Amino acid sequence: MNALLVDRLQFAFTVTFHYLFPQLTMGLAPLIVVLKTLAIRTGDERYNQSARFWAKIFGINFAIGVVTGIPMEFQFGTNWAHFSRFAGGVIGQTLAMEGVFAFFLESAFLGLFLYGEKRLGQWGHWTAGLLVALGSWISGFFIVATNAWMQHPVGYMTAADGSVQLESFWALVLSPWAWWQYAHNMSGAMITGSFVMAALGAFYLLSRKHEEHGRIFVKTGVIAGIVFSVLQLFPTGDFQGRHVAQHQPATLAGMEGLFKTEKAAQLVIIGQPDVEQQKLDNPLVIPGMLSFLTYRRWAAEVKGLDAFPRDQWPDNIPLLYFSYHIMVGLGTIFIAIMLVSALLLWRRKLMQARWMLWILMISFPLPYIANTAGWITAEVGRQPWLVYGLMRTANGLSPMVSAGNGWFTLIGFMGMYTILSLLFVFLVLREIERGPEHREGAAG
């Protein structure tokens, strides 16, 4: 196995594991602010307890997310030195700003929210929670803006040494690709936060523990869940897909398993891509729908993979195709689950509908799978480019790092992350067992 593949595997493993944690913190942060707002408006201490409880879960996630994110940043220098030398003049700006917001704004005010309630007062405590949410969302934006530039580079100039340098910061951060990708990513994070909150509330109700707080968790999670599940489909998913069609048409063809250019192109619901034969096996399709979704015309022509040289095809068509369809399929399931839950909530029957509570409880891993599949779609779809149209992935790695060195560190990361996983599960389960009423003696 060559060094390029090992380096790609190592980065894929570390970034996939890392993103299990930020997606929950970004999804929980606004919900914590909502709970704190309800506490102030109603004077109900249960909302205060709920906000403090989820802030502890947030804190655990944040800590593990920081620890697992640091090695990922170092890999730009250790494993991808040519990429860093080529693109550092652009992505260094956004990565540095992400660090400022993540490590200073978010972490500082998280400490105040967790331990400063009595000293800050209710509105000061609410402000700290709001700043935690803003910090997590702003740091998330700069990470997404970095990735968006790699997907669709804008606002740069080529220097005499062949590297790219930032020419317009505003072009970078105001790129339509960046904003639609960010909106789609954050709605996905909100779905994770909503499902996790609703799942734990369902668990409390089914086990008849902390039932008052369980009702709050279910209600908050379901209301947020139905809103962001719909937003994930439209407009965020729709517009992000149209940007892919405009700027990465070969990626769109791979995502849809479209091997031949077609007018009135069909949308594939299920099927298995056969790259050798350049066809889909056992397809279930909706005629003309892909053309309509992409160009708003039923008879529009959609370019297939046959319209591009083979060396510009995504590297792994089956992985891209299945990841994309897993993401879309789960997104549809999220809408269905939350729609039924919202209907039962509106009819005041959800808290007694044990069958629906069971569905909510066991569904909490699905947003993690969907978000991971979404990022696989984005990253595999960009291949064979590291910076789309500017640098190929094969040209970005560090030539002095051997495959053996890559394997050694990858196995080391796997071992350390296994320990971190066990620690995370232990800490979260301890908080769940203690319940929202528990308050540390040192708090306040």
Order of alpha helices (4+ residues) and beta strands (2+ residues): alpha-alpha-alpha-alpha-alpha-alpha-beta-beta-alpha-alpha-alpha-alpha-alpha-beta-beta-beta-alpha-beta-alpha-alpha-alpha-beta-beta-alpha
